[in-house]
Amino acid sequence: MPPDRPGDEQDPGPIRSEPGALLEHVVVAVFGIDDEDRLRYWGPGAHSLFGHPAEAVLGRPAGLLFPEPPPGAPGGADRLAERARTLGYWRARMPALHRDGGVFDCGFRVFPLVDPAGRSVVLGLASRGDELDRVKTNLVFLDALFETCPIGLVMLDEDLRYVHLNQALADMDGVPVADHLGRPVTEVMLTSDGGEFQRMLRSVAREDRPVVAALVGLRTPGRPDTDQVRSVSFFPLTGAGDTRRGLGGLLVDVTDREQAILEASAARQRLALLDRAAARIGTTLDLEVTARELVAAVVPEFCDACVVELVEWMDESADFDPLLPLSTRRIASGTTLAEPAVELVSGLEKVTYPPGSSIHQMLSSGRPLSAAVNEEFVTRTVTHRQRARLLLESGLACILIAPLIARGTVQGIAMFGRSAARPAFAEEDLRLAGELASRAALCLDNARLYGRVQDIALTLQRALLPSAPAAGPYVDIAHRYLPGSRVTQVGGDWYDAIALPDGRVALVVGDVMGHGVPAAAAMGRLRITAKALARHVRDPAALLAELDDCAEEAGIDWATCLILLYDPRTGRALVANAGHPPALVRHRDGTVRTLAGGLGVPLGVGGVAYRTIEADLPEGATVALYTDGLVEARGQDIDAGIDALCSRLAGPVGSLEDAAERILAELLPETAGDDTVLVLARVRRA
């Protein structure tokens, strides 16, 4: 509180109301009247309102602030002090006297206080009456404007978040007023203009230049399936006092007037959906993954539920017969609806549609169709009463069915469902669904053809690999071949165990570069050649030279091969290697060593002689032959993979079959990236 000595009073300027409020520019005078009705306090703003500096009024009668009263009437100061002391708080409008002699209408609020010294003081607050009237008028106008104006009104902060809005705008958005506050405007006004609307708002805030009657196409979370066009005007808010800057806006729904913009916005959204779907569908050559990608691309943006089904009753040479039932296999589904919709789309794998169903009608025409979910549709399409009831109670109001046809072959069907909360499928939606189904069908057909080729290659490779290698009485064998994932195709990995005269055994493992049928065929040729030559060529290096000639004649550019010839009479092994990972030998005490010598170039390169090395294989030793699929992985050096295999071999090895299973389980990922061969051979002396 200001001191009561004139010389100590400091006036920092007029007191104003809270920054940013309507009262901000109203001067408020603060003064104090003591028990003798003299001015003892002269606060900031009093000088501005009454014109007196502090040194001219402190200690003088408070009556100098009021015009002379009529004879016999109490003065203005006496009345203020008496009412404050009697009532505790009093407010009134009274004439006040300016230093220049002018009389003006003034609003007073007075109440008693006790100062730090224990003296009773009446504290008064005063403001010009015309300024108070202006504030009241503005408040009434603003309240009426936000209550009754049919135009959307909004206030945004500098970060384009909602600060204030009226009910008219909340009704346009279909979102309560309270759910707007604090959210970015782009979370409520959802445009498909590549961010142009947001850039326009930031330009208004940054450059202080208003935008008038700009047309914006949008949707809102409260009306996600209703396209709107609004005429928007935004202007900068300068930020009174220390308040934050922002934007004020007026928004008018002109959807009916701007139907052309609405249609263009919907077309852009459909194109955007097609673009995203084209990027997301067909990333792999797996049928089920491709089908799931189609579902993910359309739910929930295009529909509330989707299923993809492949036909099973026909082959490529069969014609569709609308008089026969249609059997399908559901391979992907998804929905945003609650039960029983979840059970409806995901609780069935095999589906049979009776003749005359909507699916038959759609396949007969080859074009998408839509239908309302009612008793008639359900009766014609669903054979099981329980499934029919699920469909009627699922919340789906309409279904769009599109054929999956590629290269003249019916792959299956895609069904899209919408609840009553969305508009029914229109003609544009049928065209969009047809385009989505056409793209998905081509990807599905690619996956189907790819799977067929891979199945052929896998069948060929397994037919060419030995089912029970003949290792003889001195070598026990456990062997495993695992093809890579369907994405990586079947490779050219192979192995063999060949019983030779005198009890000798040749162990062979190899890998032809490439995948699919060509790699499988090349592998078969090399294996058959090696088996035939092994009975006549006693030196593994010479056998590799013969295989190298065979590879060059067959056009095999690159293949690795390792041959180990074991003689149980001497316990020694001859080893030659054409670019293949080295053989490993586990001794009975658990130590593991690598037979790394004699490494030569791969088969098919030609021009380089191979070399044979000798190695002792003690009684009970276990030899491990393998291909790179077991020890090489993305992000891992092959030497680290070989070390990992050595550590697994060093563990207890009882049954070779159990050991092979354990090693593969510990070293291979869930989805292998390449074919894998593992041969474990335990040797004995003759």
Beta strands, then each sheet from edge to edge (+ up, - down):
strand 1: 29-33
strand 2: 39-42
strand 3: 90-97
strand 4: 103-114
strand 5: 120-128
strand 6: 152-157
strand 7: 162-165
strand 8: 190-191
strand 9: 211-220
strand 10: 223-237
strand 11: 246-253
strand 12: 305-311
strand 13: 326-335
strand 14: 350-353
strand 15: 369-372
strand 16: 396-406
strand 17: 409-419
strand 18: 475-482
strand 19: 492-499
strand 20: 505-512
strand 21: 559-567
strand 22: 572-578
strand 23: 583-586
strand 24: 592-595
strand 25: 599-600
strand 26: 612-616
strand 27: 622-626
strand 28: 676-683
sheet 1: 2+ 1- 5+ 4- 3+
sheet 2: 7+ 6- 11+ 10- 9+ 8-
sheet 3: 14+ 13- 12+ 17- 16+ 15-
sheet 4: 18+ 28- 27+ 23- 24+
sheet 5: 19+ 20- 21+ 22- 25-
sheet 6: 19+ 20- 21+ 22- 26+
end
